[in-house]
């Protein structure tokens, strides 16, 4: 009876907020053939990518996830704020434990001010390589689009293809301290395209009518890289980013960080024919690292009509090369919020918490059977995250001790030339711990993320905050100067984002108001860096009223049975003490 009453209350709440939608996600193994070989992998509803969720601004979605696979899984609704509802946010051991095989869990996905393209994906181990899909959040009838109504739309999801069992390979690499695997190809809507073996017949095709304008929705679901994307001989007008609108940007290519989404207007105004839509890796690692996937992922835009066309589509001449930094830098500098009456900005200006986080790939040293061993790690402020045995949200909500500590540092343990070419060996070591940052309700927060060149490994880092969008008020190259750089902040129309790329050898500054109580994950969206520990958690305390407090938990939560295999292991010294202190 109690469960029924709770479900009734949830439904009444949903009806009061907007329309309600219901989806069933059945996760099970299915066979797929790519790159001349077949394999079985876990997918949703036998689809790769998975089904599209469509809502209108302010709606609520219930997704019943049935796990018919062989291992635990969680789902995250990337870019959905989930006001007061961290229980359905999804990252394993942060807001829930995995949905075990032969069981199910219903997520309540609450939309608020999001408009545009978002996405959902598994948030456990590296399962999101095959478990992901797009979310379309339409504007309500009162406002509509801030641009002319498009004639149609198309969704493009970029993915990573691995010939083997990626979760198994990653678990072995983490145990051995090796580099995690690179993908064997990138995909567009599940297909590698013409430039990959055994892929010509299956290349994805998008048919358009001459003279019409389409809304192209892009999702970068690849695992560990940023992507350049272009359509041969067609201009792209970027109008949205991460579920928020921006001032239109006319360009002949875009660069998407892992985890980012974009809304783009494309007018079919070229001579009738076939044109490649192509994506390739934007590689910001040092130039001597060359063992990455250099295949172009392609799809074909083809005009409807009776005409004769050549056998080979036109390839986009505007697509930058792999290590071409300037186009990416210049493109991202152009992002600006609409800052209009229907889409206002509310930039925090009375900052009460300032954080300066170094972003690094490091080493962790530990004792192994009496000998010293070194493994790769990654960190914020030299702290590498270790998952607890019970999720942080439940431990916090029930005031359970021993699962995390509240001493995540606001600043790195030492200051030096973070982007120097010869960072000393003593700067390469990190420590492990389950350290969180606690914020009071409605605190106004500024975080400066500083890239580092530890191990000569400086690169872009796409960093994602759950539960919030933030304003990107500044970015630059070199070491952040807290006296001069803030003078150049954009406090008029900075872009609202949920995933921002920290530039190679540079910094980025973001601001948000801690008005969404809960437990919220903050991490690099390169999956290998999550596995190595480039993660922390923000706990935002309740306000003074019921409406400013975390909602009660759902009537059922997945039990905590086993720890993830796809995360950096918690090592111990020979005396049994965890490496969890700076």
N, C-alpha and C positions, 0 to 999 in steps of 0.2 A: 504493500500500500504506500509506504514512504517513497519507494522508487517511482511509482506512478505519479504521486503528487509532485515530486521534483521535476519529472519530465513535463508535466502539465505546466508548471511554473516556467520552465525554460521555453516551452512553446509559446506561452502567453507573452513572455518577454520578447521573443523573436517577432511575433506578429505586431507588437507595438513599435518595433524598429523599422521593419521593411518586409519585403516579400521573403518567403522561406522556400528553400530548394533542398532537395534530397538526392544524394548520390550514393551508389554502392561501388566501392572499390574492392575488387577481388584480386589479391596478389597471389600469383602462382607462376610456376615455371612454364615457359613456352619456348619453342624452337624458332631460331632465326638464322638466316643465311646471309652473310656479308663477306666480302673479300675472299670469295672462293671456298669458304668453309662454314660449317654450321655449328651452332652451340645452343644450349639451353640457358635461359636467364630469367630472373624474376621480373615480371612486369605487371601492370595494372590492367585488368580486363583484356588481356592478351594483346595489348597495344603498346607500340614503341614508336614515338612518345605516347604517353598515356592520354586519357580523355581530357577534353577541355571543360573547365568549369566556367559557366557564364552567369553573371549577376548584374544587377543594377546597383548603383551607389547606395549603401546603407542596408543592403540585404543580409540575410543570414543563411548559411549553408550547413546542413548536417551531412557528413560523409561517414558512412559506416564502412570501416576498413576490415575486410576479412582476410586474415593471413593464412593462406594455404601453402606457403613456402616452407623452407626447412630451417629458417633462422628468424630471430626477432627483428622487427622493423618498426620505424616510426615515420610519420609524415609531417612536414613543415609547410606552412602556407606563406611563402616568401613575399614579404612586403605588406601583408595584412596585419594591421595593428593589434587586432584582438583586444579591444579595450577591456581592461579588468579581467581578462580571461586567459592567463598564461597556461591554464590547464590543457588547452588545445593547440598550443604553439608548436610542439612536436619534437624538439631536439632531445635525443636520448640522454638520460642521466642528468639532464638540465631541468626539463619540465615534466618528464614522464620516463618510465621504463619501457623497454620495447614491447610491442604487441607480439606475444609468443605464437609460434606455429599452432594451427588448429584453434585459434581464438580470434576475437574481433574487438574493436573499440570504435566508438562513434565520436568523431570530432565535431565540435560546434565552432564554425568559422564565422566570426562576426566582422562584417565590413563596416567602415565608418566613412572616412572622407577620401578613400582611394578611388581614383578614376584612371582607366587606361589598362595597360597590360601588366600583369603580375604572373607568378607561377607557383607551382607546388612541387615538392620533391621529397624523397626519402631523406631522413636526417639521422641515419644510423650506418656505421661503417662507410663503405663506398657504394652502397646500394643505389644511391641517386643516379649512378651511371645509367641505369636502365629504368628507374622508377621516378618519373617526372612528367610534367605536363603544364600547359598554359592555363592562366586565369584571365578572363576578360571581364573587367568591371566597367560597365556602361554608365554614362552620365544620366542623371534623372531628367524627366521631361521639362522641368522648370528651367534648367540651364542649357542642356544639350552640349554639343561639342563647341569649343571656342574657335572653330574653323568650319568652313563649309562642309555640310554633310557629305561624306564620301559615298561613291557609288557601290562600293563593296569592300570587303576586307580579306586579308590572307594572314595566316599565322605561320611563322617560320621559327622552328625550335632547333637550335644548334646543340649537338650532342657529341660525346666521345665514345668511340667504338674500341673495344678490347677483344682480341681473338680468344683470350683465355678467361678463366674465372677470376675476375679482378679482386673480389673480396679475399679469395684464397691467396692470391699472389701478394696482396698488400699485407695480410697477416704474417706471411713468411718473411717479407722484407722488414717489417717492424721488429720481428723477433731477432733477425740477424743484424739489424742496424744498417740495412742497405737502402739505397734510393728506391722509392716506390715506382711502379711501372708507368711508362708513357703510353698514351693511346696509340693504336695502330691506324686510326683514321678519325676524322671528324665527320659528322653527319648533318644533313639538312632534312628535317622531318623524317629522321630515321635512315636516310640513304646517303652513302658517301659521294655518289655522283661519278661522272664520266672519267675523272682523272684517276680513279682507283680501279684495281683489277676486279673483273667479274661484276661490274656495277653499271654498265651502260644501259641495260634494259630496264633497270629499276630506278634510274635517276628521277628525282621528284620533279614534277612539271606543274607550273601555274599558268593557267590560261586567262588572258585578259582581252577586253574589247577596246579597240582604238578610241581614244578621246575620253575615256573614263578615268576617274581618279580613285585610287584604292588606299585604304588604311592598312599598312603593312605592320604587323605586330611581331617584333623580334624578341626571342628569349635566348639568352646565352646560358645553356645548361651544361656546357662542357666542364670537365673536372678541374683542370689546372692551368688554363691559359686564357688570355684575352684574344679577341678576334677582330680582324678587319673584315668588312663586308661591303660589297658594291654590286650594282646591277649595270651591266654594260650599256653605255650610252643613255642612261636614265638618271636624272637628278633625283635626289632624295631630300625631302623636307621633314626634318625631325621636329615633332610637335609634342612628344611626351617622353618621360624618362622615369622609370621606377614607380609607376602609378601616379605620377603628377605631371601636369602640363608644363611646358617651357615655351619661351619665345621661339618662334620658328627659326630653324637653322637650315639653309639650303646648302647642300654639299653633294659631292659625287662619291663619297664613301662614309662609313661610320666605323667607330671602334667601340666594341662592347667589352666591358670587363666581365669575368665570370660572375654569374648571379644577377647581372643587370638585365633590364628589359627596356625596349624602346618602341615608341609609336611613330611611324613614318608615313607621310603621304607620298604616293608615287602616281604620276600621271602617265598613262600609256599613250605617248605622243610621238613615238618614233616610227620609222618605216616598218610596215608589216614584216615580221620575221621572228627569229628565235634569238634570245639573248641569255647569256649565262648570268645567274646570280651566284656569286662566288665568295667564299670565306677562307681566310688563311690565318694562321697563328701570327699574332703580334708578340714577338719574343723580346722581352726586356732584360733577359739575363745576359751575362757577359758574352762577348762575341765568340770566344773560343769554345763555348758550349754549343755543340751542333747536333747532339743526338736527340732531336725532337722531331715531331711529326711535320714533315714539309709538304704533305699532300694537300691539294686544294679541295675543299668540300664544295660541290657545285649542285645547283638545281637549274632548271630552265624556265624562263619566262617566254611564253609563246603567245602570239596574237591569234585570236580566232578570225577566220575568214578563209576564202579560197585564194591561195597564192602559192607560188613556187618559192621554196627557200633552200638554202644550201644545207648540206648534211651536218656541218659543224656550226653551232651557235657562235655568236660574237662574244669574246672574252673581255671583261672590263679592264680597260687600260688604266683606270683610276685606282685600282687596288694597290695599296702600298706593299712594299716588300717586308719580309719577316722582321728585319732589324731596323726598320725605318722609324725612328723615334719621333721626329718632328711632326708628322701628320697626326699622330695620336695626341701629342701635347697640345697642338694648336686646335684640334677638334674639341677636346674636353674643356678648354678654356672658354669656349663659346656658350656654355650652358648658363641660362638665366631663367629664373621663374617668371611666370606670367605677371605676378604681382598686380592682378586686376581686381575689380569689385567682386566678381564671382569666384575668383581664385586668389584670395589675399595671402600675404605672407605675414608671419608673426614671429619675427626673429628675436630670440632671447638676447637682451642687452644688459641685464643686471646679473652678471655671472657670479654665482656663489661657489661653484666647484670648477677648478681648473686642473686638467690632467695632461701630462706630457708623456706619451707612450712610445717607446722605441719598439720597432718592428724588426725582428731578427731571426735568422736561422743560426742555431747554436749547436753546441755539444752538451751532452750530459754524461758525467763520469760516475761509474758505480762499481761495486764489487760483485764479481761473478765467480763463485766457487774458489774464492781466495785470490783471484787475480783482478786487476783493474781493467775495466772494459769501457769503451766509449761508443755512444750511439748518437745519431742525429736527433736534434730537437728543434723546436721553434718557440718563440716567446713574444709576449708583451712585457716590457720592462724586466727582462730576464727571468720571468716566471712562466714555466711550461705547465699547462693545465693537465690535471689527472682526474678522470671521472671518478666520482664516488660510487659506492655500492647501492645507494638510494638516491633518487633524483633530488637535486637541490631544492626545487619548489616544494616538494612534500616535506623535506627536512625543515625548511624555513616556515612553512605554514603550520606545522605541528610542533615547532620549537624543539626539534631534535638536535642534540649536540653530537659533535664528532664527525660530521660529514663534510664540513667546509669551514674555512676561517674567513674573517672579514678584514683581512689585512693586505688586500691587494694594493700595491703602492701607486701613488699618484705620479711618481717620478722614477726614472731609472736609478739603479743603485750607484752609478757613477756617470759623470759627464766627460765626454772626450770628443774628438772630431769623428762623428758617427759615419761620415762618408769618405774617410781617408782611404787611400789605397793600401795602407799597411797597418791595419788594425791589429794590435798586439794580441798574442795568444790568450792572455788573461781576460780579455773581453769576450772570448768565444763561449765561455761556460755559462750555463743556465741552471736554475734549480727547478724542482718539481713541486707542485702543490695544488690544492683545490681552494684557491684564494678568490674571493669575490669582493666587489665594490658596492657598498651600501649608500644609497641616496635617499634623502628625505623627499617626501612628496612635494612637487612643484619647484624643486631646485632647478636652477638654470645652469647648464653644464657646457663647458667648452673643452673639447679634446683635441689636442694636436698630436697627430700620428707622424712619427719621424722614421723614415727608412734608414737602415744601417748597411754598411758594407762589410759586416762581419763575414769572414771566410771568402772575401771578394765575391759575395753573393747578392749584392744589391739588385733588386728587381721591383717591379710594380707589385703591390699587394692589394687586391680588392677586399675591403673590409665591410662586413655586414652587421647591422644592429637589428635585432629582433624587437618587435613591439613598437617601433618608432620609425618615422622618417626624420632626418636631420637636415639642417641647412649647412651646405658647404660654403663657408664664408671666406676661405682663402686657401691658396696652395702656392708652392714655390719649390725652388731647387736649392740644394745646400742644407746647412743646419739652420733650423728655425731660430730666428732672433726675436725674443719676446719683447723687445723694445721697438724695433723698426717694422717688423713684418705685420703686426696687427694694424698699423696705420694704413695698410693697403687692403684691409678686409672689405668685402662687398656686403654692406648691411642694408642694401636697398632691394635687390632682387636676386639673391643667391639661389641656386637650384636646391630643391627639396629631393633628397635621395635616401635610399635605404642601403645602398652599396656604393662605396666610393673607392677609387683606386689611389692608393698612396703611391706617388710617382717614384720611380727609380732615382736614388740619390736625392730625394726631396722630402717634402712634408705636405700635409693637408690639415686644415683646421675645420672642425665641424661643431655645431651647436644644436642642442635640443633642450626642451623643458621636460623635466621628469614628471609628467602628468598622467602616466599610465602605470598604476601600481602592479607589481608582479616581479617575476624572475625572468630576466631577459638575456639571451645569449649574445655575445659580441665576439666576432671571429673573422679571421681571414677566410675568404671563400675558395681559396685553393685547397682542394681536399687533402693534399699531402701535408699542408701546413696545419690543418686541423688535426690530422693524425699525429703530428709531431708536437702539438700543444699550443699553437698560436691562437689562444682562446682565453677569454675571461667571461665573467657573468656580472651583470648589474642587478642588484636587488633594490627595487624602488618601493619604499615603505608606503603604507596606507596613508590617505588623508584623514580628515577628522569626521567623515560621514560615510554612510553606507555606499553612497554613489561614488565615493573616491577611494573605495577599498576593493581589494581582490574579491572576486565572486567566490562563493562556496565551491568546493570541488564537485565534479560530476558524481553520480551515484556509483560509478565503477571506474577504477583506474587499473591499468595493466600492472601486475605484480612484478617486483624486481627479483629476477631469478638468476641472471648471469650477466657478467660484465662484457662490454664490447670488445671484440678482437681487433677492430680497425682503429684503435687509438694507441698512442704511446703508452707503453707499460709503466707502471709505477715501480721504479727500482728502489732497492734498499742498500744501505751500507751493511757491512758485516756485523755491526752492532744492532742491526734491526731498525735503525732510525730512518724514516723516509727523508728523502732529499727535498724538504719542503720549507726551508728557511733561507733567507738571503743573508 
